[in-house]
Each structure stands twice: as C-alpha cells, then as structure tokens.
Amino acid sequence: MKIKLSVSIALAVLFIILSSASLSFAQSDQIVGGYGEADVKDQDVINAAKFAVKKGAKKEKATITLVNINQARVQVVAGLNYEVCLETDYKKSGKKAVKKYVKAVVYKNLKNVYSLTNWILSNEPLECKD
C-alpha cells in the first residue's frame, strides 16, 4: 500500500513538473539567439538608449537629445544587444534643432561595458524589427 502511494505521488509530481516545463516553452515567442521585445521603461534599455545618443552625437558632430524611446528589443549573446528605436532632437552648430529618428544597436558585454555597433539616422520614424 505504501509503495503504491509513493509511486502515485512521484508520478503526480513528475506530471506537474513536465506540464510546467512544457507551458514555459510554449509561452516563449522569442527565437533562441533572436531578438525579443524589451520594455522601453526598463533601466537597462534607458541606459543603452542614452549611451547610443551620446556616441551618436560624437559620430555626427552634433548635439543630440533623447526625446523618447519608441521601441526596444534585446538579444542575448555573449552579453546583450539592445536594439533601440528613438526619437531625438538633432542640432548641428549654428542651425535650428530638428526632429530626427534613430535606430541603434548597443552591445553590453559581460563586464557591463557598452559599445555602439550600429547607428541609423533618419528623418522618418524607424522600427525595431527584422
């Protein structure tokens, strides 16, 4: 009797574990190694966006101010890639500031050091997608 009860409990526990595991796999829309949506209010996303604007301003030799993070995605690699789509105010010396849009990829390595790996500047809004 005790053996049947122990086997029944073990099978029930195994069933619960396997059901939970299959549900967690079923809920994931992210492809392994691919980008997944990120919360634009997440502090890591905000830090990546600010870093992109800072480095992009140096690259463009302009004053660029972050207005809004429109969209963000994250990819897990040996570190993290943050793809951010931004709205900015863009000002070249002696000229009036204009609205520009940016799509940038910021890599954060395992030591939490950021680097700008892609920078696209546009007059039209850009989307973070494949």
Sequence and secondary structure as in RCSB ss.txt:
>XXXX:A:sequence
MKIKLSVSIALAVLFIILSSASLSFAQSDQIVGGYGEADVKDQDVINAAKFAVKKGAKKEKATITLVNINQARVQ
VVAGLNYEVCLETDYKKSGKKAVKKYVKAVVYKNLKNVYSLTNWILSNEPLECKD
>XXXX:A:secstr
 HHHHHHHHHHHHHHHHHHHHHHHHHH  S TTSEEE  TTSHHHHHHHHHHHHHHHHHHTSEEEEEEEEEEEEE
ESSSEEEEEEEEEEEE TTS  EEEEEEEEEEE TTS EEEEEEEEESS      
